[in-house]
């Protein structure tokens, strides 16, 4: 268990790399996800070829404490994971975030810092997006008492009932604060949650060094990420740390 600066217990697991390396990779899951899910464990396994991997559950998810704020205070969760990776002995750390985790990874790198590379996969560029059916369902889960109950019972996700006050800086603005740390934006052209304009807005908001990968046929986040795509991300991290 890790502990955040605001006292929330965070469930985490460290997977050593398959080769000796000073690279640590922090994996941040999507909304209602968990590092214990099969898709996330598969990603950790593939990335372990490129460094040691620290995977964790955001607050309000799985066995972590607290309630999720859906992208706001979660930057403290990433900070706790990055700090633990440093203490473990990794001198270079990349954060790889998926969906909500991508938004948090970008915001953490821009507002807190202390990382050496950032990968945002299937991430939103802005808040309150309701342009797709899946995102309208997400907002129902966040904003309605019945939705929060369903998320708690069905997904083991405890959602804060309060509104953001103030509204946190959106990812596309935080992206502009990341440089000179390299940023990789990865998005699928078949993403059912966030259309490609989110990826372009994130990329355009960032300064060099930055890359944008539009992956043909790729859907959304961890469940759709193939081992080939994850290996490609691992190689990008290695190329930036060599």
VENVEN-V371508 format. One record per residue. N is the residue number from 0. RES is the residue in three letters. SS is DSSP state (helix for helix, strand for strand, loop for the rest). PSI is psi in degrees with one decimal (NA if undefined). D_CENTER is the distance of its C-alpha to the mean C-alpha in whole Angstrom. Layout:
BEGIN
N:RES:SS:PSI:D_CENTER
N:RES:SS:PSI:D_CENTER
END
This chain:
BEGIN
0:UNK:loop:135.8:19
1:UNK:strand:166.8:17
2:UNK:strand:130.9:18
3:UNK:loop:168.9:16
4:UNK:loop:-23.7:19
5:UNK:loop:16.6:20
6:UNK:loop:14.0:21
7:UNK:loop:133.0:18
8:UNK:strand:131.8:18
9:UNK:strand:121.7:15
10:UNK:loop:127.9:15
11:UNK:strand:162.3:14
12:UNK:strand:137.7:16
13:UNK:strand:126.1:17
14:UNK:strand:110.1:18
15:UNK:loop:150.8:20
16:UNK:loop:155.5:20
17:UNK:loop:-14.7:23
18:UNK:loop:156.6:24
19:UNK:loop:129.4:25
20:UNK:loop:149.2:22
21:UNK:loop:12.1:21
22:UNK:strand:128.8:18
23:UNK:strand:137.6:15
24:UNK:strand:118.4:12
25:UNK:strand:126.0:9
26:UNK:strand:123.6:7
27:UNK:strand:118.5:4
28:UNK:loop:174.6:5
29:UNK:loop:174.7:6
30:UNK:loop:132.2:9
31:UNK:loop:9.4:12
32:UNK:loop:-172.9:10
33:UNK:loop:148.6:11
34:UNK:loop:-18.3:11
35:UNK:loop:-12.0:15
36:UNK:loop:152.5:15
37:UNK:helix:-44.0:17
38:UNK:helix:-40.7:14
39:UNK:helix:-41.1:11
40:UNK:helix:-35.2:14
41:UNK:helix:-40.7:16
42:UNK:helix:-43.8:13
43:UNK:helix:-44.1:13
44:UNK:helix:-45.4:17
45:UNK:helix:-43.4:17
46:UNK:helix:-22.1:15
47:UNK:loop:-12.7:17
48:UNK:loop:-12.4:20
49:UNK:loop:-0.9:18
50:UNK:loop:174.1:18
51:UNK:strand:145.2:17
52:UNK:strand:130.0:14
53:UNK:strand:112.1:12
54:UNK:strand:146.4:10
55:UNK:strand:165.4:10
56:UNK:loop:129.6:10
57:UNK:loop:158.4:9
58:UNK:loop:139.8:13
59:UNK:loop:0.2:15
60:UNK:strand:140.9:13
61:UNK:loop:-125.6:16
62:UNK:loop:4.3:18
63:UNK:loop:158.5:16
64:UNK:loop:-175.6:18
65:UNK:loop:-166.8:18
66:UNK:loop:144.9:17
67:UNK:strand:139.7:14
68:UNK:loop:12.8:14
69:UNK:loop:45.1:11
70:UNK:loop:-6.9:9
71:UNK:loop:-81.5:12
72:UNK:loop:-8.0:13
73:UNK:helix:-17.6:10
74:UNK:helix:-25.9:10
75:UNK:helix:-30.6:13
76:UNK:helix:-45.1:11
77:UNK:helix:-40.3:9
78:UNK:helix:-39.7:12
79:UNK:helix:-41.2:14
80:UNK:helix:-43.1:12
81:UNK:helix:-43.2:13
82:UNK:helix:-41.0:16
83:UNK:helix:-39.5:17
84:UNK:helix:-39.2:16
85:UNK:helix:-46.2:18
86:UNK:helix:-33.6:21
87:UNK:helix:-22.8:21
88:UNK:loop:4.3:22
89:UNK:loop:128.4:19
90:UNK:loop:-20.2:20
91:UNK:strand:128.3:18
92:UNK:strand:129.4:14
93:UNK:strand:142.0:11
94:UNK:strand:126.2:7
95:UNK:strand:112.8:6
96:UNK:strand:146.5:2
97:UNK:strand:127.3:4
98:UNK:loop:-117.3:6
99:UNK:helix:-39.2:6
100:UNK:helix:-29.8:2
101:UNK:helix:-43.7:3
102:UNK:helix:-42.2:6
103:UNK:helix:-40.6:6
104:UNK:helix:-42.8:5
105:UNK:helix:-45.0:8
106:UNK:helix:-39.9:10
107:UNK:helix:-46.5:10
108:UNK:helix:-37.4:11
109:UNK:helix:-36.8:14
110:UNK:helix:-28.9:15
111:UNK:loop:-47.6:15
112:UNK:loop:-163.2:15
113:UNK:loop:12.3:16
114:UNK:loop:167.0:14
115:UNK:loop:-9.5:15
116:UNK:strand:151.0:13
117:UNK:strand:134.7:9
118:UNK:strand:120.7:8
119:UNK:strand:111.0:7
120:UNK:strand:123.6:7
121:UNK:loop:34.5:9
122:UNK:loop:151.4:8
123:UNK:loop:150.0:11
124:UNK:loop:-23.6:13
125:UNK:loop:163.3:15
126:UNK:loop:165.5:15
127:UNK:loop:22.5:18
128:UNK:loop:127.4:18
129:UNK:loop:22.5:20
130:UNK:loop:-5.9:21
131:UNK:loop:156.5:20
132:UNK:helix:-45.8:22
133:UNK:helix:-36.4:18
134:UNK:helix:-28.8:17
135:UNK:helix:-35.5:20
136:UNK:helix:-39.0:20
137:UNK:helix:-45.3:17
138:UNK:helix:-35.1:19
139:UNK:helix:-43.3:21
140:UNK:helix:-35.3:19
141:UNK:helix:-40.6:18
142:UNK:helix:-20.0:22
143:UNK:loop:139.6:24
144:UNK:helix:-42.0:26
145:UNK:helix:-37.5:26
146:UNK:helix:-42.1:23
147:UNK:helix:-37.1:21
148:UNK:helix:-43.3:24
149:UNK:helix:-40.0:23
150:UNK:helix:-37.1:19
151:UNK:helix:-43.6:20
152:UNK:helix:-43.8:23
153:UNK:helix:-29.3:21
154:UNK:helix:4.5:18
155:UNK:loop:37.5:18
156:UNK:strand:118.4:16
157:UNK:loop:119.6:18
158:UNK:strand:132.5:17
159:UNK:loop:139.1:19
160:UNK:loop:-9.0:22
161:UNK:loop:157.0:22
162:UNK:loop:155.3:21
163:UNK:loop:131.7:19
164:UNK:loop:100.3:22
165:UNK:loop:170.0:22
166:UNK:loop:126.6:19
167:UNK:loop:155.5:16
168:UNK:loop:129.9:16
169:UNK:loop:156.5:14
170:UNK:helix:-38.8:12
171:UNK:helix:-27.2:14
172:UNK:helix:-41.9:16
173:UNK:helix:-31.5:14
174:UNK:helix:-30.9:14
175:UNK:helix:-10.0:17
176:UNK:helix:-0.6:17
177:UNK:loop:-39.7:15
178:UNK:loop:145.5:18
179:UNK:loop:8.8:20
180:UNK:loop:132.1:16
181:UNK:strand:141.7:16
182:UNK:strand:132.1:13
183:UNK:strand:124.6:12
184:UNK:strand:122.3:12
185:UNK:strand:130.3:12
186:UNK:strand:144.8:13
187:UNK:strand:145.6:16
188:UNK:loop:-0.5:19
189:UNK:loop:23.4:19
190:UNK:loop:119.5:16
191:UNK:loop:-11.0:18
192:UNK:loop:-54.7:15
193:UNK:loop:120.6:15
194:UNK:loop:171.9:18
195:UNK:helix:-21.5:18
196:UNK:helix:-23.7:19
197:UNK:helix:-44.5:15
198:UNK:helix:-43.4:14
199:UNK:helix:-37.4:18
200:UNK:helix:-39.8:17
201:UNK:helix:-48.7:14
202:UNK:helix:-44.0:16
203:UNK:helix:-26.7:19
204:UNK:helix:-20.6:18
205:UNK:loop:160.9:17
206:UNK:loop:163.3:20
207:UNK:loop:148.1:21
208:UNK:loop:135.3:19
209:UNK:strand:153.1:17
210:UNK:strand:151.2:17
211:UNK:strand:122.8:16
212:UNK:strand:119.9:17
213:UNK:strand:113.2:18
214:UNK:strand:116.8:18
215:UNK:loop:131.0:21
216:UNK:loop:-4.8:21
217:UNK:loop:133.0:17
218:UNK:loop:-115.3:16
219:UNK:loop:126.3:13
220:UNK:helix:-147.6:9
221:UNK:helix:-42.9:10
222:UNK:helix:-25.9:14
223:UNK:helix:-5.0:15
224:UNK:loop:119.0:14
225:UNK:loop:156.6:17
226:UNK:helix:-33.5:18
227:UNK:helix:-42.9:19
228:UNK:helix:-41.8:16
229:UNK:helix:-39.8:14
230:UNK:helix:-39.8:17
231:UNK:helix:-40.5:17
232:UNK:helix:-43.2:14
233:UNK:helix:-40.6:15
234:UNK:helix:-35.8:18
235:UNK:helix:-42.3:17
236:UNK:helix:-47.1:15
237:UNK:helix:-39.6:19
238:UNK:helix:-29.9:21
239:UNK:helix:-18.1:19
240:UNK:helix:-0.4:20
241:UNK:loop:NA:23
END
